[in-house]
């Protein structure tokens, strides 16, 4: 019998869905005695190392897990389940791991060689490569991975983590594969006797990940079978090139109830999902398809992630929005790439007066199958609150200068990031250009946000200057906060990714606002997803083009909605175009 450990953090429902798809029966570990009964043990998870280990200790699981491994029974760990095998982690000093793998987990550095920088967390699709090993039966090459674990040498897998176990020759006997991010090479698969563990998420790695899970499940469980590669030593090292994950293409679905009460995918022009009038009355909500069916289509076409944005619900009672929770559960049953949910991730009080924190709302979505939650207007309010406290404490107008005392762990961003990890929190940013007239002064607090370029206002020509002002409520209300203050502020609060929506380019088909994206990319260290304005496959290549002058990593991902819904551009078209322009992308079968 296979048992799964659930220590209470992150989306583990997707793993359960993966096992069901593979025809595997399993039980959840409910007590230490269940671990003793397990023939095979699977430990998945995301979140903070310290919280995970403390949860295992509180539940009395640590010694039974060690006993299971020492008895030679198969153990598979995923992400935290792999890191827990190590001695400890710099993420949680003083908290010991299981102490089985003789490695310590450290944090990625955003600074890399030759002034190049990379975003942290390491988020996206990367390869797992077999080093040149010597074993008693001879050399091991990359094909060993495919022979033993049912996957091809150059396939891509989904990673999302800020901490890693660095690879070194002394760990060769524990390492099946390594992955390089920037110039940092880390262990991506541990394989030692009955232990198999991955830093990436096979349950979120499409067909390639499912094949790995299936192969592990089919091992007969004896130490001899699990130790097929035998003891190994590193034969030689290879030169390490600066490496980034593939460029991600994200399909976004704006979901709301139509006038008949059904959930539909819609798309607005200038944020108006009805658009136009009929005899003086608003027309019906644009219906571009059923959410789950469209999402399944995008998964089949090769979308690297799928995002659902709930744009009208959660007016009163977020946790009672059962249709959206049900939608997510159904989608997670059949879509094995990361899922993000946005809309209503905030503190609220239900009709009977009971207070619910944003953390509770996020928890409901993680348990339903979401991997990340997207926070919009509430992030703006949180940064405004942070800056108010910082201004009172030390006069700071830049969130990076805010003293630690200004952080009170009272925002949804902080609480969710602490419980589930920074990689679980996406902040959706809705900025609008504010043009400056010739000679017009600007508040010094926003001076770093001023850019110049072609004036895109109707009827205008030539160059102009402007700054990017943040908005809330779907772009309907402007705030005295610029986009850099917001981006720096949410990074300080613990967000792990930014989704940048250009109000000015939304629905224009004129291409992404690369000036906006470059401005933000050059001032933050977390991954950035560009949105709004794509009208052709070539627009994605233009966005991803390297911008060496910034000294920053290139944009990690791009998101589109309407052009995919209307079949004006297919995801495959985008990836084919990127390949022609020299970019590495992921397909269902691996790198093209």
N, C-alpha and C positions, 0 to 999 in steps of 0.2 A: 504494500500500500504506500502510495505517495502522500506525504503530508506537506502542507505549506505553512510557513511561519508568517503571521501577521502581527507585527508589533505596534500597529496603529498609525502609521504615517504613509502618506502618499497614495498613489493610484496602484493598487495591487489587483483590482478587478480585471484589468486588461490581461494580466498574466493568467488569471483564472479562465478568462474567455479564450485565451490562446490554447490552454490545455484542453478545454472542452472541444475546440475546433479540431484538435489533433486526436480526439477520441479517448482522452485520458481521464480516468476517474481519480479523484483525490479527496482528501479531508483537510480541514483547517486544524492547525494545532490549537487546542483549547487549554491544555495543561501540560506540565512537564512530562506526565505519563504518556501523552500522545507521541512525544519525540522518541521515547523508548520503544514504542510500537512501530515506528516508521521503518519501512524497508528502504525508502529513499526520502531525502529531506531537501526541500527547496526553500531558500531564504531570499526573497526579493525585498526591495525597498529603496526609497529615496529619503532625503532629509538629512538632518545633522547626525554626525557620528556619535556624539555624546548622548543625544536623546535616544538613539537606537540602542546603544549598549546599556544605558540605564533602564530602558524599558525591558530588555532581555533579563537584566538582573532582578528587577522588581517581579517579573513573572516567574522567576526561577528557571529560566531556560538555558543559562550559560553552561552549567555543568552537563546537563543532558545533551546539548549540542556537541560538546567536546567528546562525550562518551560515544555518541553516534559516529563521529569521525574516527575516533580511535579504534572502534570496532570494525572499521573497514567498510562501513555502509556508504553508499553513494550520497554525496552532498553537492548541491549546486547553489551557488550564491550569485545574486544579481545586484550590481551597483553597491549599495550599502552592505548587502549580503556578501560581497567579495571583500570590501574594506574591513568588515568586522573580523575577518580571518587574521588581520595583521596585528602588529604589536600595539599600535595606537595611531592617533591622527593628530596633526597639528591643529585641526579644526576644534578639537576638544582636549586641550592639554590636561594631563593628569587622569584621563579616562582610559583604562586599558582595553585593548581589544581581546579577541580570543587567544592571541599569541601563537597561532599555528603557522602562519606564513611569516618568516623572519624579515619583515619589511615594515617601515613606518610610512604612513600616508602624509603627504605634504601638499601644499597649495600650489597651483599653477602661478607662475609669475607673468603679469601682463607685459613686462619688459623682456625683450628678447635680443637677439644678435643684431648688430649693425643698425641700431635705432628702431628696428621694426617692433611693432607691438601686436598683441593678440588679445581678443576679448576673453574675459573670464566671467562666467563659466565657459568651459569648452562645450559648445552646444551645436549639435548637428551630426551629419553622416560622415564617418571616417572609416578607413580600412583597418583590419587586424592582420598584421604581417608576422610570419614565422621567421625568427632569427635563424642564422646558420648554426645548428646544434650538432654536436657529436653525441651519439648514443651507443650502447653496447652492440646494437645491431647495425650501426652505420650512421652516416649523416642523415639529418632530417631537413627537408626543404618545405616550402610553403604548401606543397600538395598534401602533406600529412594532415593538415587541418581539414581539407576536403574529404580525405579518406576516412578519418575518424569521426568527424562531426558534421558530415553531410553538407558542407558549404564550400563554395569556390574561393580560390585564393584572393581575388581582388574585389570581393563583394563589400558593400558598405553597410555599416551598422550604426544605430543611433546612440550617440553619447550625450549625456547632459550631467556635467559634474564640474566642481571647482577644485576638488582635491583628487590626488592620484598617488599611486605607489610607483615611484620612479624605478625604471629598470636598470639593473647592473649585472655584471657577470656572475656575481655571487648568488643571484636569484634565478639562474638559468634552469636549475632543476625544478623550479616552481612555475616556470613561465612557458605557456604554449604560444602566445602571440603578444606582440607589442604594437603600440600605436604612437605616432609622433604628432604633437601639436606644437606649432612653432618649431623650436628645436628641442623640445622636451620629449623624451621617449619614456613611455610608462607602460606598465603591464596592463594589457587589455583582456587577456584570458589567462587565468591560473589553471594549471592542470598538473596534479601531483597525486599519484595513486588513486584513491577514491574521491578526490576533491576536484571539482570543476566549477569555475566561477568566472563571470564576465563583468567587466566594468561597464560595458554597453548594455542596452536593454534589448534582448532578443524579441521580447513580446511587442516591441515598438519598432522593430527593424524589418517589417514587411515579410515577404516570403523567405528571404535569407535568414532572418531571425527564427522564423517558425521551423525551418529545417534544422537549425542547431538544437532547438528545444526537442524536436522529434528524435534526433539522433541520440541525445543524452537519455531521453526516456526509454529508448530501445536498448541501451546497454544492459547486459545481463546482471550487472551489479557486483560481480566478483572483482577483487583487487587486480587480478591479472588482466581482465578486460579493460578496466578503467585506467590501468597503467600501461596502455599499449605502447606508448613512446619510450617508457623506461627512464632510468636516470639519464641526465643530459648535461652537457657543458657547452658553453659558448665557444664556437670554433674561431670566429673573428668578428670584429665590429665593422660596421659600414658607415660611410660618411652620411651625416644627417643633414638633409636640406630643410629649409623653412617650409613647413607644411600647414595648410589650413584645411578645415573640412570642406566638403562640397558646398556649392551654393544651393540654398534651400528655396524651393518654390512652394509657397503656402496658398492653399485655396481657402477663401473666406466666404462664409455664408451668413448674411444678415438675416436673422430669424425673428419673426413677429407673428402675432395672431392677425388674420384678416378679419373682415367684417362678419364673416360667418363663424369665427371662433377657431378656425383651423390654423395650425402652425404652417407658415409658408416661408420660402426664401424670397427675399425682396431686395431691391436695389434702388436707392434714391438718387435723384439729380439734385445736387446742392443740398443733400441730406433730406430731401422731400420724397418719401416713398410713394406718395400718391401722384403728385405731379400733374398740374393742370386742373381745370374745372369742367364740369359738365352742367350746363344750365345754372351756373352760379354756385354749384355745390362741388365739393371735392370728389374726384373720381375714386374708384376703389384702389386698395393697396395693390401695387404691382406684384403679381404672383409669377415667380420664375422657376418654381418647382418645389417638390417636397424635400425637406432638409436631408433626411437620411438617404434617400435615393440619389440626390446630387452628390452628397459626400462620398457615397460608395463609388459613384462614377469617377470622381476625382482620385480616389485611392487606386482604382484600377488603372487610371491613366498615368499614375506615377507621382501624385502629389506627395511631397515630403512631410507635410503637416496639414491638418485641417483645423480651421478655427470657426467656432460658432459664436456669433455675437447676438445676444438677445437684446433687441433694441426697443422693446416696448413693455416688457413685463416688469415684475418686481416693484410695482407702484406701492404696494402696502405690505406684502407678506412674501418675502423671497423664498422661504423654505416650503411654502405651500404651492409653488409653481410646478406642480407635478408633470404637466406636459413637457416642459423643458428637461426635467430630470429624466423622464422616460425616454425622450429623444436621445439623450446622451447615452443612456444605458443600451439602447438598441444599436446606436452607431458603434459603440465600443465592442459590441459582439462581433462585428464584421470588418472593422477598420483597424489595422495593426500598424499604424503610424501615430505619432503624438497628436493628441486632441487638446485644443484650448477652448475654454468657455469664458465668455465675457458678458457682463450685464448684471448689475445688482449685487456685486461683491462688495458689500458695505455693512456697517452697523445698521440695525433697524429694530424697531419695536413693533411687535405684531398687534393685531386688533385687541387682544385681551390685556395688553400692557406689558407683556413679557419682552425683555430686552434680549436681542441676539447679536453677538459680535460678528464682524466680517469673517473671522476665523471659522465660526460655525457654518456659515454659508459655503465657504470654500471647502470645508470638510465634506459637506453633502455632495458637492460636485466631484471631488476626488474619489469618493467612494462609489460614485455612479460611473466613473470611467474617465474623468478628465485628468490630464497630466499637468496642465497649467491653467491658472485663472488670469483673466485680463481685467485690470482695474483702470477706469477712466477718470471721471469727474472727481471721485473720492481721492485720487492721487493728487490732483491739483489742490484740493482743500488741505490735504496732509502736508504738502510742501509749504503752502501759505502759513499753516500753523507752525511748522518748523522754523520758517524765516521770522515770524513774529517773535518767537522765543529767542532766536539767535540775535535779532536786532536788540532786544531788551538786555541780553546778557553781555554781548561784546560788540554790538553795532554792525554785525555781519549782514551783508545783502547777498552773499554768495553761499549756497548751502555747504560748500566744501570748507568754509571758514567757521561754520557753526560749531560751538563747543559741544562736547559730549553731553553736557547738562541739558542741551536743547532736545536731546533724544530721550523721550519718556516711554517708549515702547507702547504707545497708546493708539497707534494707527494700524489699520488692517494690513498694510504692507509689511510692517515690522513683525506683527504677530504671525502672519502666514509664513513669512520667510524663516522665522525662527523655528516654527514647528515643522515645516515641510521642505525647507531649503530655498535659497534665493532663486534657484532655477525654476521654481514653481510659480513665480510671480512675474507677470508681464504687465507693463504699464502702457496703456493706449493713449497716445498724445494727439490732440486735435488742435494744431496751431493755425493761425491765420496771418497773412501778411498785413502789416500796417505801414503804408508808404509814408515817407517823410518828404515834405516839401523842401525846396532848395533853401538851405540855410537854417532849417528847423532844428532846434535842439532836442535832445532826448534825455530822459531821466538817466543819470549816470549808472544806475543799477542795471539798465538794459543795454548799455553801450557795447558790451561784448557780443550782443546778438544782432548787431547791425550788419547787413550785407548789401552789396550793390550788384546790379545786373540789368537785364532787359525788363523794361516796364511792361507787365502783362495785363494791365487794366484795359478794358475796352476803350477804344478811341485814343489810347496813349501810344507814343512812340519814343524810341531812344532809351537811355539808361535812367535808372532811378535807384534810390536807397530805401531800404525798409528794414523792419525788425519783425520777428515772429512772436505774436501774442498768443498765449494759451487761452483756450475756451473750455467751457463745460456744457453739460446738457446737450450733447450732440452738436456742438458748434453754435448753439443758439445764444450763449452768453459769454462775453469776453471778460477776462480777469486781468488784473494788473500784475501779471507774472509772465516772464518771457520763457521761451522754450528751453533755453540753457539752464535757467534757474530750476525749471521743472525736471529736466533730465538729470542734472547733478543732484537735485534734492532726492529724487526717488532712488537713485543709485546709493545715496547715503543712507536712506531708510531701509534698503535691502532688496530692492527689485533686481531681478536677474536678466531682464530683457526689455527692450523698448520697441513698441510698434508705433511708427510715425505715419500719421494720416495727414496729408496736406489738404486742407479745406479748399485752397485755391485751385488745386489740380483735380479734385474729385470729379469724376465723370467727364473730364476734358479730353481724354485719350491723347493728351499732348506729351506724355512721358512723365516719369517721376520727377519730383522737385529735388534734383541732385544737390542744389545749393543748401537746401534745408537738411538733407540727409548728411552731407559732408560736414556741415556746421556741428551737428549733434555728434557724429562719429568722432570728430576731433576733440571732443571734450568729455567723453565718457569711456569707460573700460568694459562695459557690459555689451552683449550682442545687440544689434540693431536690425529691425525688420522694416523695410520700406514699403509704403502703401500709397495708393491714390495716384491716378494719372496714366497707368499703363494702357496703351492702345494697340501695341504690336509686340511681337516676340523680340524685336530689336531693342525695344525700350529696356528690357531686362539686361541685355548685354551692356548697354550704355550705363546702366546703374552699377553693374558689377565691375566695370572697368577699373583697373588699379589706379589709385591716386597717390603716387609715391610722395608727393610734396607734403602730405599730411603726416607721414610717418606712422600712420595708424593702419590697423588691419582693414581690409576692404569690407564692404557691407556683407553681412552674413546671409541675409534672406530677403526675399521680395514676396509681397502678397498681392493678390488680385482677386476680384470678385466678378463684376459685371461681364467682362470680356470672356471669362470662362463660362458663366451661366448662359450667355447668348451664343456660345460656340463661335465667337468671332476669332478667338485664339484658343488653341488647345494647349494643355500642359505639355504634351509631347512636342508641339511646335516650339514652345519656349526652350525646352531642353535641347532639341536639335539645333536651334539657333545658337545656344550657349556653347555647345560642342564645336560648332563651326568657328566660333570666335575664340576658341582655345581654353574654355573653362571645363572643369571636371564636374560632372553631375552624376546623380544616382538614377538608375533605372531599377525596375523590379529584378533584373538579372545581374546588377552590379554596375560598375562604371562603364560608360559607353566607350 
